[in-house]
Amino acid sequence: MSQYNPFLLLEFRAKISPNEIAFSDGVESLTFFSLHQLCLRVSKQLSLQNIAVGDRVILALTPKLGFIFTLALFHRGCLSCSSHLNTKLPDTLEFDWLITDRDAVLSEQRSVINIDQAWFANLPELSLRENSTPHDYGSSFCRMILTSGTTGVSKIVCLTPMQLNQRLNRNHMIWSCASGNEINLMGLATIGGFMTMLYCMQVGRAVLLPTSNETFLRMLREFYVVSLIASPLQINNILDYKQSKQALFAGIREIRLAGSSISGVLVKRVHNLFSGKLYGVYGSTEVGGVGMIELAQPSDVINAAYVQPGVEVQIVDELDNSVDLGVEGNIRIKSAGMIHDYEDDAEASRQSFRDGWFYPGDRGKLQPQGLLSLTGRTAEIINLGGWKINPDELDNVAETYTGLEDAASFAIDLPNGTVGIAMAIVENTNINLDVFRDFLLESLDPKSTPTYFFRVNSIPRNGMGKKLRSRLNEELRNLIA
């Protein structure tokens, strides 16, 4: 295969199952045939507005419009990227067009196409069928994903059709449901949400992109959803919205949590309402899925995943030498479909990609049978004179405290030039900090217990729900006298 366009997935389904539902946002549904025709008309209109093959296009759109325009831009042979609502675009990100339905997004850019009802009312009719523009299978990029990890600074991941298909093949073996629909709440701006879209197109299932908690709950019933993929933060929000409804997850057979660390408290909350399988998924935008593990009880969160076939994981020391099973070190990963550098970021590429391996910045241990345990993020480990502390462990203890809604531990720069341990907390009710610290001391070593506490309205997170601990240090360190 020398050339390929992901749009062919939709084109094939429009031929063999034209009347099946291809998309729904809980308000409107489209069949494969109607979606195919709409995308062809949108593609033609974009060409009339001078969007050309190979153009780089940023999409800042609602889920429904983002889905339609992603497919239309595939058809045109463009390189598209959906933007996170709360993530600043990288300064190095070069693009030719911005397509948006939001008034204030990059309004000074001259190459902006504003989408409204009038734009759709003027779509051209189809006369002669226009074939999709093929991408070079192994070397022509067709999709950009922005990934920021826990830094809050986006990096650009560019993917070829070959890399997308390699990841789809791996996911089919491991994660796909045998029957029934699935909902991925993480959105097209994420690698997980985007790959779910391609998977649904490939197997002829509906792409379900709910617009609200209300439409999500309705779609669970109307579309016989059997699998739910979401970040821990998204699941928490759903539980907060309908936490008293025992039938919330009726019909769902499995829930897969991905994108950020999972707490034992969340596992307990889910199992109080859900009798199916709960899984934790470990992976990254750079390499795709790495593995998963069933979270049958809260203590299972200490393990990240069983490494899936087709992925190689090693634990290495600071000199990149492999260490024995059970020994902590830096994680590195190699897989089919992985990328080998970031676009226009040589320094970040040098740090994360070496000798064919991707270094995600995680520390961990490999156990027998391919069980991977995480022991923290390299950049987030709090080092107090050689005493190393994983902030996730502190957060897991804190979140069991009555009255505490959210917490994030972090290293804080002190005025005397040293480093201390701090914790930002979000409260349901006003808590006594002295009593709270005594509670932490019951489970933590005194050297690991935070000294500084800050009451905040919310914990900053990236688009995947990962806590931005370095931002807390930047914002709160000046409050220490």
Buried (B, 14 or more C-beta within 10 A) or exposed (E): EEEBBBBBBBBBBBEEBBEBBBBBBBEEBBBBBBBBBBBBBBBBBBBEEEBEEBBBBBBBBBBBBBBBBBBBBBBBBBBBBBBBEEBEBBEEBEBBBBBBBBEEBBEEEEBBBBBEEEBBEEBEEEEEEEEBBBBBBEEBBBBBBBBBBBBBBBBBBBBBBBBBBBBBEBBEEBBBBEEBBBBBBBBBBBBBBBBBBBBBBBEBBBBBBBBEEEBBBBBBEBBEBBBBBBBBBBBBBBBEBBEEEEEBBEEBBBBBBBBBBBBBBBBEBBBEBBEBBBBBBBBBBBBBBBBBBEBEEBEBBEBBBBBBEBBEBBBBEEEBEEBEEEEBBBBBBBBBBBBEBBBBBEEBBEEBBEEEBBBBBBBBBBEEEBBBBBBBBEEBBBEBEEEBBBBBBBBBBBBBBEEBBBBBBBBBBBEEEEBBBBBBBBBEEEBEEEEBBEBBEEBBEEEBBBEBBBEBEEBBBBBBBBBBBBBBBBBBBEEBE
